[in-house]
Amino acid sequence: MDKLNDLIKVSVIIGILLISGSISYYFVYFLPHQEKAKAQAAEQKEAELKLKEYERQANLETCLNEADANHLRLQKLNGTGPKLSMPLELAKALDKKHNDERDNCYKQYPAVKQ
């Protein structure tokens, strides 16, 4: 009977040690690593969004510069004199074309959604 009581006591002690070890592992090792992984994933997502926004802005600026250059080239081709004078209807048509090209740039490179 004494040996059975001792065996039960040892079994209970081992069980308590296993449970406390599992709880300690969870709070000391697993949980902090899980939080660190979440933080790294959030940082990576933020970096990707910043990169996409940078690329979008660069592409948009290039597109807008091309539209402006086309507009100036068409004005020079169709204008006369040092002040590039031209008929009003032609100037309106060129301005409309320029505005349409710029609008297409903004449609082609919309803001990055976060």
N, C-alpha and C positions, 0 to 999 in steps of 0.2 A: 504494500500500500504506500509506503514511503517513496519507493522508486517511482510509482505512478504519479504521485503528487509532484515530485521533483521534475519528472518528464513534462507534466502539464505546465509547471512554472517556466521551464526552459522554452517550451513551445510558445507560451504567451509572450515571453520576453523577445524571442526571435520574431514573432509576428508583429509586435510593437516596433521593433527595430526596422523591419522591412517596410512597414507603413510609414514610419517617420522618415526613412531614407527616400521613399518614393515622393513624399510631400516636399522634402528638402530639394530633391532633384528638380521637381516641377518649378518651384519658386526661385531656386538659385541658378539653374542652368537653362531650362526650357523656355520659360516665360521671357527672360531678358533677351534671349536670342530671337524669339519670335517678334518681339517689339523692335529689335534692331533690324530685322529683315523687312518689317513693314515700313520703317523709316527710310531704309535704303530704296525700297520700291517707290515710295513717294518722291524722294529726291530724284530718282532716275526719270520718273514721269514728268516732273517739273523741268528737268534739263531737256527732255525731248520736246516739250512744249515750247521752251525758249528757243531751241534750235529751229523748230518749224516756223515760229514767228519771225526769227531772223531771216530765214530763207524766203519766207513770204514777202517780207519788207524789201529784201534785195531784189526779188523778181518783180515786185510791183514798181519799185523805183526804176528798174531797167525798162519796163513796159511803158511807164509814163514818160521817161526820157525819149524813148523811141517815138511815141505819139507827138511829143513836142517838136522833135527834130523833123518829123514828117510834115507837121504843120508849117514850120518855118521854111522848109524846102518848097512846099506848095505855094506859100506866099511869095517867095522869091521868084518862082517860075511864072506866076500869074500876075505879079505886080509890075508896075512901071514907075520909073523915076526913083529918086533917092529915098523917098518916104514910102515906097511900095504901094502906091495908090492903085486901086482897082474898083470895078463897079461894085455897088453895095450888095447886089444879089450874089455875086461871086464870093465876096467877103463873108456873107452870111452862110453860104454853102460850105466854105472852108472851115469856118468856126464850128458849124454843126458837125462836120466830119471829125474835127479835132475833139470836140466834146464826146462824140460817140466812141472814138478810139479810147479816150480816157475812161469812159464808163465801162467799156469792155475790159480794160485793165483791172478795174475794181471788182468786176464780176469774175474775172479769171483768177484773181488772187484775193479771195475773201479772207476776213479775219479768222484766225485759228480759234476754234472753240475749245474752251478749257473744261 
